[in-house]
Amino acid sequence: MSRNQRSAQGQNQRRRPQQKRQAPVDIWRDPAPLADIEPITIPSEAGAVLRSLGDPPLMHGSTATKYFTTVIERAAVIAAALALSAEVLADPEAD
């Protein structure tokens, strides 16, 4: 096999299958209307789902669960504060 035949054969192996080009997207089109905003409610037990799974399979798993629950509760407080600042927090008395 000559060198030219080998290089031609190697080029054939390196070719990628050609993909169909997608139609261009008009980025200046009018967007669809946004969905109505639903009020955000504050969960009474933010870490309940995590605790329902049981302790993680780690050394001192119960301690890890306490730390994870603390992080989840803190994230829920921050989310509630953001919802309040955006005026989308549900009224707790409406329930």
C-alpha positions as CSV (number, residue, x, y, z in Angstrom):
1,M,0.0,0.0,0.0
2,S,1.5,3.3,-1.0
3,R,1.7,6.3,1.3
4,N,-0.9,8.2,-0.7
5,Q,-3.3,5.3,-0.4
6,R,-2.8,5.2,3.4
7,S,-3.3,9.0,3.8
8,A,-6.4,8.9,1.7
9,Q,-7.7,6.0,3.7
10,G,-6.9,7.8,7.0
11,Q,-8.8,10.9,5.8
12,N,-11.8,8.8,5.0
13,Q,-11.9,7.5,8.6
14,R,-11.6,11.0,10.0
15,R,-14.5,12.5,8.2
16,R,-17.6,13.2,10.2
17,P,-21.0,12.5,8.9
18,Q,-22.6,15.7,7.6
19,Q,-25.4,17.1,9.6
20,K,-28.4,18.9,8.3
21,R,-28.3,22.6,8.9
22,Q,-31.2,23.9,11.0
23,A,-33.3,26.7,9.7
24,P,-32.2,30.1,11.1
25,V,-34.2,31.3,14.1
26,D,-35.7,34.8,14.0
27,I,-34.4,36.3,17.2
28,W,-36.4,39.5,16.8
29,R,-39.8,37.8,16.7
30,D,-42.5,38.7,19.3
31,P,-42.2,36.3,22.3
32,A,-45.1,34.3,23.6
33,P,-46.9,35.9,26.6
34,L,-45.6,34.8,30.0
35,A,-47.7,32.6,32.2
36,D,-49.5,34.1,35.2
37,I,-47.4,34.3,38.3
38,E,-48.5,32.0,41.1
39,P,-47.9,33.1,44.7
40,I,-45.0,31.4,46.4
41,T,-45.8,29.7,49.8
42,I,-43.4,29.2,52.6
43,P,-43.0,25.5,53.6
44,S,-43.6,24.7,57.2
45,E,-40.9,22.0,57.2
46,A,-38.2,22.7,54.6
47,G,-36.0,19.8,55.6
48,A,-38.8,17.2,55.8
49,V,-38.0,15.6,52.4
50,L,-34.4,15.1,53.3
51,R,-35.2,13.7,56.7
52,S,-37.7,11.3,55.2
53,L,-34.8,9.7,53.3
54,G,-33.1,8.8,56.5
55,D,-29.5,9.3,57.5
56,P,-26.9,9.4,54.6
57,P,-24.6,6.4,54.5
58,L,-21.7,8.3,56.0
59,M,-19.8,8.3,59.2
60,H,-21.8,10.3,61.7
61,G,-24.8,10.4,59.2
62,S,-27.2,11.9,61.7
63,T,-24.8,14.9,62.2
64,A,-24.6,15.3,58.4
65,T,-28.4,15.3,58.2
66,K,-28.5,18.1,60.8
67,Y,-26.1,20.2,58.7
68,F,-27.9,19.5,55.5
69,T,-31.2,20.4,57.0
70,T,-29.8,23.6,58.3
71,V,-28.6,24.5,54.8
72,I,-32.0,23.7,53.3
73,E,-33.8,25.7,55.9
74,R,-31.5,28.7,55.3
75,A,-32.1,28.4,51.5
76,A,-35.9,28.4,52.2
77,V,-35.6,31.6,54.2
78,I,-33.6,33.3,51.5
79,A,-36.1,32.2,48.9
80,A,-39.0,33.6,51.0
81,A,-37.1,36.9,51.3
82,L,-36.6,37.1,47.6
83,A,-40.3,36.3,47.0
84,L,-41.3,39.0,49.5
85,S,-39.1,41.5,47.7
86,A,-40.6,40.6,44.4
87,E,-44.1,40.8,45.9
88,V,-45.0,37.2,44.9
89,L,-45.1,35.8,48.4
90,A,-48.5,34.1,49.2
91,D,-50.5,35.5,52.1
92,P,-50.2,33.0,55.0
93,E,-53.7,34.0,56.2
94,A,-55.3,33.1,52.9
95,D,-55.1,29.4,53.7
